[in-house]
Amino acid sequence: MFALISLLVVISLSMLVIRVGTLALMMTGMSEDAARFQSLSAFSGAGFTTGEAEMVVNVPERRRIISHLIEIGSAGVITAISSLILSFSSAGDLATQRLLILVAGIVILAFLSRSRWFNRILTPTIQWALRRTTSLEVRDYAGLLRLHDDYSVAELEVNENDWLASARLADLNLSAEGVLVLGILRRDGSYNGVPGPDTRLEPGDIVIAYGQTHRLRELASRPATDVRAHEEAMVEHELNVQQCEGR
């Protein structure tokens, strides 16, 4: 029973460490989704080979956070496996009882991790502790960009047959759709911040764009031949501007 309790404690601490890592990466300016994925990847040692990971390790603050997550994750996985083996070393009804307790414990932990009220309590506490114990500065880009009311920042991958492919920003005229291009991550790993109108998008590029969420989603999958979608998007944006000005 002690081994089973130890296992649940290890799982709880692992979830807490991942949450702390997520918030720490968010404090360096990463979005919540990207920070959560990279924190989980580094802690578990799986999946930390994406192009997005290059942007993480190139920033000293983020690299230190990732290093700590990898170190803690390596020790945590070994401990969890050891506890799991010990907890089920007994046969018969006792093993079945321990399995039920383990499943119930994991369900409770999963519920707490997805609970909004629990996160409302946990998140400020972790942020306060990080401010007191680290030199990380909170960069509230979500608040700065007003990421609400259906507005968001998204990464749009440019594929060969996309409307975005092999075109200059000036010709695409995305601003008329209410979409702003914040930067371009090239296929070779280089980054073009605040690209000019003559910048050409190529297949394999990743466009960091700001705009209404539904428009960004449509734009990400718009085929090269769909000219009407661009025209409809411009009309929609113009109507939104007029509505805002008429308030």
C-alpha positions in Angstrom: 0.0 0.0 0.0 2.9 2.4 0.7 4.2 1.8 -2.8 0.8 2.6 -4.2 0.6 5.8 -2.2 4.1 6.7 -3.4 3.0 6.2 -7.0 0.0 8.5 -6.6 2.3 11.1 -4.9 4.8 10.9 -7.8 2.0 11.3 -10.4 0.6 14.3 -8.4 4.1 15.9 -8.2 4.7 15.2 -11.9 1.4 17.0 -12.9 2.4 19.9 -10.6 5.9 20.2 -12.1 4.4 20.2 -15.6 2.0 23.0 -14.6 4.9 25.0 -13.0 6.9 24.5 -16.2 4.0 25.6 -18.3 3.5 28.8 -16.3 7.2 29.5 -16.3 7.4 29.3 -20.1 4.3 31.4 -20.4 6.1 34.1 -18.3 8.8 34.2 -21.0 6.1 35.1 -23.6 5.0 31.7 -24.9 1.4 31.0 -25.6 -0.4 28.6 -23.2 -0.8 25.8 -25.7 2.8 25.9 -26.8 4.1 26.2 -23.3 2.0 23.2 -22.1 3.2 21.1 -25.0 6.9 21.9 -24.5 6.7 21.5 -20.8 5.0 18.0 -21.2 7.5 17.1 -23.9 10.6 18.0 -21.9 9.3 16.4 -18.7 8.3 13.1 -20.4 11.3 13.1 -22.8 9.0 12.4 -25.7 8.2 14.7 -28.7 10.7 17.4 -27.8 12.1 17.4 -31.4 9.7 19.8 -33.1 10.6 23.0 -35.0 8.9 24.9 -32.2 11.4 23.4 -29.7 14.2 25.3 -31.6 12.5 28.6 -30.7 12.5 27.4 -27.0 16.1 26.4 -26.6 17.4 29.5 -28.4 16.1 31.6 -25.5 18.4 31.3 -22.4 15.5 31.6 -19.9 13.4 29.0 -21.6 16.5 26.7 -22.1 17.0 26.7 -18.3 13.4 25.9 -17.7 13.5 23.0 -20.2 16.7 21.7 -18.7 15.2 21.5 -15.2 12.1 19.8 -16.6 14.2 17.2 -18.3 16.3 16.5 -15.1 13.2 16.3 -12.9 11.3 14.2 -15.5 14.1 11.6 -15.7 14.1 11.0 -12.0 10.3 11.0 -11.8 9.8 8.4 -14.4 12.2 6.0 -12.8 10.5 6.5 -9.4 7.1 6.0 -10.9 8.0 2.8 -12.6 9.7 1.4 -9.5 6.6 2.2 -7.4 4.3 0.7 -10.0 6.2 -2.6 -10.0 6.3 -2.8 -6.2 2.6 -1.9 -5.8 1.5 -4.8 -8.0 4.0 -7.4 -6.9 1.3 -9.1 -4.8 -1.2 -11.4 -6.5 -4.9 -12.0 -6.0 -7.5 -9.7 -4.5 -5.0 -7.4 -3.0 -3.6 -6.6 -6.4 -7.1 -5.9 -7.8 -7.9 -3.7 -4.9 -4.7 -1.7 -5.5 -5.5 -1.4 -9.2 -8.9 0.1 -8.3 -7.4 2.6 -5.9 -4.8 3.6 -8.5 -7.5 4.1 -11.2 -9.6 6.2 -8.7 -6.6 8.2 -7.8 -5.7 9.0 -11.4 -9.3 9.9 -12.2 -9.4 12.4 -9.3 -6.0 13.9 -10.3 -7.2 14.2 -13.9 -10.4 16.0 -12.7 -8.4 18.4 -10.6 -6.0 19.2 -13.5 -9.0 20.1 -15.7 -10.9 21.9 -13.0 -11.2 25.7 -13.6 -11.7 26.6 -10.0 -8.8 24.6 -8.9 -6.6 26.2 -11.6 -7.8 29.6 -10.5 -6.4 28.9 -7.1 -3.3 27.1 -8.2 -2.1 29.3 -11.0 -1.8 32.6 -9.0 0.0 30.7 -6.3 2.6 29.3 -8.7 3.1 32.6 -10.4 3.6 34.3 -7.1 6.2 31.7 -6.1 8.0 32.0 -9.5 8.2 35.8 -9.1 9.7 35.4 -5.6 12.2 32.7 -6.4 13.2 33.5 -10.0 14.2 36.4 -12.2 11.5 35.7 -14.8 9.4 38.7 -15.8 5.8 38.3 -16.7 5.1 39.2 -20.3 1.4 39.4 -20.6 1.2 39.3 -24.4 -2.4 37.9 -24.2 -3.5 41.1 -22.4 -1.4 43.3 -24.6 -2.9 41.9 -27.8 -6.4 41.7 -26.3 -6.7 38.0 -27.0 -10.4 37.7 -26.4 -13.6 38.2 -28.3 -12.5 35.7 -30.9 -9.1 37.3 -31.4 -5.9 35.2 -31.2 -2.4 34.6 -32.4 -1.9 31.5 -34.5 0.8 29.8 -36.5 -0.2 29.1 -40.1 1.9 26.5 -41.9 2.2 27.3 -45.6 1.7 24.3 -47.8 2.4 24.1 -51.6 -1.2 24.4 -52.7 -2.3 27.0 -50.2 -3.5 30.5 -51.1 -0.6 31.9 -49.0 2.1 30.0 -50.9 4.5 31.7 -53.3 2.9 35.1 -52.9 4.1 38.5 -51.6 2.4 40.0 -48.5 1.5 43.1 -50.5 -0.4 40.9 -53.1 -2.1 38.9 -50.3 -3.3 42.1 -48.7 -4.1 40.3 -45.4 -4.6 43.5 -43.5 -7.7 44.1 -45.6 -9.0 40.9 -44.0 -8.2 42.1 -40.5 -5.1 39.8 -40.3 -1.7 41.1 -39.2 1.5 39.1 -39.9 3.7 39.4 -36.8 6.6 37.3 -38.2 7.6 34.4 -40.4 9.6 31.3 -39.4 11.4 30.1 -42.5 11.9 26.5 -43.4 15.6 26.8 -42.8 15.0 27.9 -39.2 15.6 31.7 -39.7 13.0 34.1 -38.4 11.8 37.3 -40.2 10.3 39.6 -37.6 7.9 42.4 -38.9 8.2 41.3 -42.5 7.7 44.0 -45.2 5.2 44.1 -48.1 7.7 42.6 -50.5 8.3 39.5 -48.3 7.3 36.3 -50.2 5.8 33.3 -48.4 7.1 30.0 -49.5 5.9 26.4 -48.8 7.3 25.2 -45.5 7.2 28.7 -43.9 5.2 29.2 -40.7 3.4 32.5 -40.5 2.7 34.0 -37.1 -0.5 35.9 -37.5 -3.0 37.9 -35.4 -6.7 38.2 -36.1 -10.1 36.7 -35.5 -9.8 33.0 -34.7 -12.3 31.9 -37.3 -10.6 33.9 -40.0 -7.2 32.5 -39.1 -8.6 28.9 -39.3 -10.1 29.6 -42.7 -6.9 31.2 -43.9 -4.8 28.3 -42.8 -6.8 25.9 -45.1 -7.7 28.2 -48.0 -6.7 26.7 -51.3 -4.7 28.7 -53.9 -7.7 29.0 -56.3 -10.2 30.4 -53.8 -10.2 34.1 -54.6 -13.8 34.5 -53.5 -12.8 33.7 -49.9 -10.4 36.6 -49.8 -13.1 39.0 -51.2 -15.7 37.8 -48.6 -13.1 38.2 -45.8 -12.4 41.8 -46.8 -16.2 42.6 -46.9 -16.6 41.0 -43.4 -13.7 42.9 -42.0 -15.0 46.2 -43.4 -18.4 45.6 -41.8 -16.7 44.9 -38.5 -14.8 48.1 -38.7 -18.0 50.1 -39.5 -19.8 48.5 -36.6 -16.9 49.4 -34.2 -16.8 53.0 -35.5 -20.6 53.3 -35.1 -20.5 52.4 -31.4 
